[in-house]
Amino acid sequence: MEDHSTNDQTRKAKPPPRPLASRLPSWIVSLVILAIAAGIFVLVYGDWDKWESGKTVQTTDDAYIRADVTALSTKASGLLARMEVAEYQHVKAGQVIASLRDDDYKAQRDAAQAALEATEAGLEELRRQEEAADSKITAAQAGVSAAQSQIAAAQAGVAAAQSTIRTAQAGLTGVRAQFQNASQEIARQQGLYKDKATTLQKLQNQQAQTAAAQASLDSRESDVSAAQAQLEARSADLKRAQAGLESSRSDVIAAVSSRRLLTAKEQELRADIKSRRAALESANVALGYTLIVAPSDGYIASRNVLPGQMVNPGTTVVSLVQQLPWVLANFKETQLTRIRPGNEADIKVDAFPSRSWKGHVLLIAPESGAQTALVPPDNATGNFTKIVQRIPVKITLDPNQDLEPLRPGMSARAAVRTNTGS
């Protein structure tokens, strides 16, 4: 019985078998450890960037909610009359945010309006003067035409009178010859009658013929005198018509000159009207600057002035945070190999860990954040350590989701699926 117990104790005290590593030569173990270390080194420093850039989903926790912030100011100067909004208040596009006192601007607008109306009234009066001047020109031109007709009639009358004179003078020559013959014949008959060589009847007949010739001669001379008087009258008419033509032409020249002056005056008034309309438009624009309105939907971040304060051109009245937020994600440069505009993105915000938002890559910055820093790094030194740079990526959030809880400045996590989008 004692021998059996002794054997059992001996069997239990037998040491366990040694592991394989302890049974292998030490140089083989060292070689395996070196191979594993070399593999890890090659994986990390050789293909690590390729493995990281080739991933389908690229994520970063260096992301923040952003929104466009507009500093609302005015081009007008004056006292702030009313502030219509409170800080952090939501406003709609076109909503009045603040207004300045506009008394001076309304007075300038009214003065510009009155000046414009006065100039337009002067233009209307000038148009009536132009109508009267046009009537004078028409009348003067009609006078020229009438004078030209009178000249033509007078010239025709002169020509007719000259023709009548020629006819009367031709008849007078024949009658004068007859009268001379009759005078000679009566003298011969008187001599014959004294000598008792002819009869009294023949003498009386000759005396009657001589008297008839005298009467015909007197009539022809009267016709010539009448024709000459008619010629003088027609010549006088011609001179008067010519004088009337010159007077009418002078009237036309004077009327045309006056009309040209009115035309120049009209052009000047029209230029004044354009200038005064521009002044009125400028006054209306300046008056509009007394109202500060929201350019888009958003939230009032801060009020920089209060009612009663003086506002100068360029003074920031309020800061408006636009309602549509977006995400600025700073990816490592090794993560941008496959990221393209249009890729879908999932956004998680630290303030709401149980929610997520959908978005799309809009733009990739043209340079790294280090290049836009106030003091860009200069690596042209003796000691150099390569640091992976980060490139900002703008991600827009899809509008068909609840974006109201998001506020600019919140920390976020962005995951971009590089196998989606265009």
Phi, psi and omega in degrees: 000322179291324180295319180296319180293324179294319178296320179297319179294322179295320181294323179289328183278002180291127183294151180289164181289148181286148176294165184296321182299324181285337180274342179276159176294150184295328181292329178291319179298317179297321180295320179296317180297318178296322179295317179296317179296320178295322178296316178297319180297315180295320181295317184285311188264352180258301186250008183297313180299318180296319179294319182290316182289341181270001180293147181287324181247120178254127184237155174205144175259005175269068184221151185214149175283132179232162174204152179288129179249123181250126174272106184277125179224187181220156175272351181270163175235146180158186180276137176289118184275312184218144170245112190272355185230163175246164179297141179071009180282144176277135181232155177260158178297131181090353180288138179288127181261316180206162179217147177259162173295129188245019182301310182297319183290325176293322177296318177296321178294316180297321178295318178294323178294318180295318179297320179295315180296321179296318179293320178294323176295320176298325178293320178297316178298321179295323178297321177295320177296323178293322177297318178295321179294321177297322177295321177296319178297317180297317179295319180295320177294324175295322176297321176298315179297318179295319179295320178296322176294319178296320178297317179297318179294319179294319178296321176295321178295320178297315179298319179294318179296319177297321177295321178295320178298316180297319179294316181294320179294321177297317177294323179296324179296315180294317181293323180295320178296318177297319179295320178297317178297317180295323180294318178293320182293322180291326177294320179293321180291325178294319177295320178293324181291326177294324180275008178062030182263357179215171184263163179293328181296318179295322179296317181293321177299318180292323177297322179294320178295321180294318178297320178295320177295321178296317180295319178295321178296315178299320180295318180293322178294324176295321178297319179296316179297319179294320179294322177294320177296321177296321178296318178296320179294316179293324177295321177296319177299320180296318179296318178296319179296320178296318177296318177298324178296315178298319179296317180295321177296320176297320178297320179297314180298316180295319181293319179295318178298317178296322179293323177295321177297320178294323178297315177299319178296321179296316178300320178296317180294321179296320176297320177297322180296317178299317180296318182288327174294320176297320178296321178294317178298318178297320178295321178295320178296315179298322177295323178294332179291348178284350175252128178254118184241158180283127179285342181201172175293145178173199183233144176281117181277316182203151173251121185266341178226160180232162181306137181100343180278153178277132180244129177253161178304130181092352179291128178285118181274308177219162173249128184248123175266118183295152191286333184271105179278167174214174186243134173250109181251128181261097180271151173294152181296333179284350180265354187267006184301319185246357179285130181224153173303134182106345177297142177285150182221146174248130184243130172241138182250136183299329181288338181229077186294338182269002182240159176217158181231150180262148178202181179222145176292126180261307184216153172247129184301146181284355180205165181282167179294332180295329181288334180265003179291160180299321176237093181298146180292147178239108185268005180278061180235174181290322179260127185226130174234120182284126180240132178294125181275161178244138182247124178293138177234127180267125180242123177269143179270138180297138185285341185274047177207166185283105180257359185299323182291341186285137179231140178302138181102345179294143177282144183216172176232128184245136175233117184254126177268109187283351180262017179239167177074190183260000000 
